[in-house]
Amino acid sequence: MWNAIERPGYLGKERNNVEAYWNKLYGKDNWRISYEWANKIIHRREALQIYEDGYYEYLKKNVNDLHWLLQTASDVYDTAPSNIHSQYEYSIQETPNNHIHDIAVRRSVLRLGK
């Protein structure tokens, strides 16, 4: 059984250092990052879907913002221009810090048929 120890928040470029610390403190494979929604532990893919759904619903209801985005930008990125190569795949992370905002926006725009 797993116990929630802390809420680490954004790890960014410190991710490797933090994970090394947790390995030393708890032992390798004796810890994991999990996601909590409505008092339930959910898988990362479910957490990402909820996150993406937020962008989807916002852009669906705020058509002016969607049109502005489409007229202003040919693509979006989060942490580096190279993020665009991830396209629609959350699993493709080429920078030390995860970028999910850009992927969620791309996937939401695609779901809206744009």
C-alpha positions in Angstrom: 0.0 0.0 0.0 1.2 3.5 -0.8 1.1 6.4 1.5 1.0 10.1 0.4 4.1 11.7 1.8 4.1 15.2 0.3 2.8 17.3 -2.6 6.0 18.3 -4.4 4.5 20.7 -6.8 6.4 21.8 -9.9 9.8 20.1 -10.2 11.0 21.6 -13.4 14.8 21.4 -14.0 15.2 20.0 -10.4 13.3 16.8 -11.2 16.5 14.6 -11.5 17.9 16.0 -8.2 14.6 15.5 -6.4 14.2 12.0 -7.7 17.8 11.2 -6.7 17.0 12.5 -3.2 13.8 10.3 -3.0 15.8 7.3 -4.2 18.2 7.9 -1.4 15.6 8.6 1.2 13.0 5.9 0.4 14.9 3.5 -1.9 14.7 3.1 -5.6 11.3 1.9 -6.8 9.9 2.5 -3.2 8.2 5.7 -4.2 6.1 7.1 -7.1 4.5 10.3 -8.2 0.7 10.0 -8.3 -2.2 12.2 -9.1 -5.2 12.8 -6.9 -8.6 13.8 -8.2 -11.8 14.0 -6.0 -10.0 12.2 -3.2 -9.0 9.3 -5.5 -5.5 8.3 -6.8 -5.7 8.3 -10.6 -3.2 7.3 -13.3 -1.2 10.0 -15.1 -3.1 9.4 -18.3 -6.3 10.2 -16.5 -4.9 13.3 -14.9 -3.7 14.5 -18.3 -7.1 13.9 -19.8 -8.8 16.0 -17.1 -6.2 18.7 -17.7 -6.7 18.6 -21.4 -10.5 18.6 -21.0 -10.2 21.9 -19.2 -8.5 23.5 -22.2 -11.1 21.9 -24.5 -14.1 23.1 -22.6 -12.6 26.6 -22.3 -11.8 26.9 -26.0 -15.2 25.5 -26.9 -17.0 28.1 -24.8 -14.6 31.0 -25.6 -14.7 30.9 -29.4 -13.1 34.4 -29.7 -10.1 33.2 -27.8 -9.9 30.1 -30.0 -10.1 32.2 -33.1 -7.4 34.6 -31.8 -5.1 31.7 -31.0 -5.6 30.2 -34.5 -5.0 33.6 -36.2 -2.0 34.6 -34.0 0.0 31.4 -33.7 1.0 28.6 -36.1 1.9 26.4 -33.1 2.5 26.7 -29.4 5.2 25.6 -27.0 5.6 25.6 -23.3 9.3 25.4 -22.2 11.2 25.5 -25.5 10.6 25.8 -29.2 11.5 22.2 -29.6 8.3 21.3 -27.7 6.4 21.4 -31.0 8.0 18.1 -32.1 5.9 16.4 -29.4 2.8 17.2 -31.5 0.0 15.4 -29.7 2.0 13.0 -27.6 2.4 13.6 -23.8 5.1 10.9 -23.7 7.5 12.8 -25.9 9.4 15.1 -23.5 12.7 16.4 -24.9 13.5 19.0 -22.2 14.4 18.5 -18.5 11.1 19.9 -17.4 7.8 18.4 -18.6 5.7 20.4 -21.0 2.1 19.5 -21.1 0.3 22.8 -21.7 1.3 23.0 -25.3 0.3 19.4 -26.0 -3.1 19.9 -24.2 -3.8 23.0 -26.3 -2.9 21.2 -29.6 -5.0 18.2 -28.7 -7.9 20.4 -27.7 -7.8 22.4 -30.9 -7.7 19.1 -32.9 -10.7 17.8 -30.9 -12.5 21.0 -31.9 -11.9 20.2 -35.5 -9.5 23.2 -36.2 
